[in-house]
Amino acid sequence: MSLTAHAEFSCPYCMAKNDLEIDEENDLNQQQIADCQICCSPIEVVVTADYHGGFNIVAKTDSE
C-alpha cells in the first residue's frame, strides 16, 4: 500500500503539467515550494482535501 497519492497541476509560469506526490498525513494544508519539472521556476503549492476524496491544488508564482 502506497503512503502517497498522485496528483497533477499546471505550472503558473509555463502552463506545463507537473506531477506531485502527496503525503495525505503531512502535506495537506501546508505551503510547499516545488520547482516546475519543465521550466524550473519556483512554484508555491498548497494542497487541500476536497469533499469527494480528492485534492485541490493551488499553484502560484512567488510574486502572487
C-alpha positions, 0 to 999 in steps of 0.5 A: 500500500502506497503512503502517497497519492498522485496528483497533477497541476499546471505550472503558473509560469509555463502552463506545463503539467507537473506531477506531485506526490502527496503525503495525505498525513503531512502535506495537506494544508501546508505551503510547499515550494516545488520547482516546475519539472519543465521550466524550473521556476519556483512554484508555491503549492498548497494542497487541500482535501476536497469533499469527494476524496480528492485534492485541490491544488493551488499553484502560484508564482512567488510574486502572487 
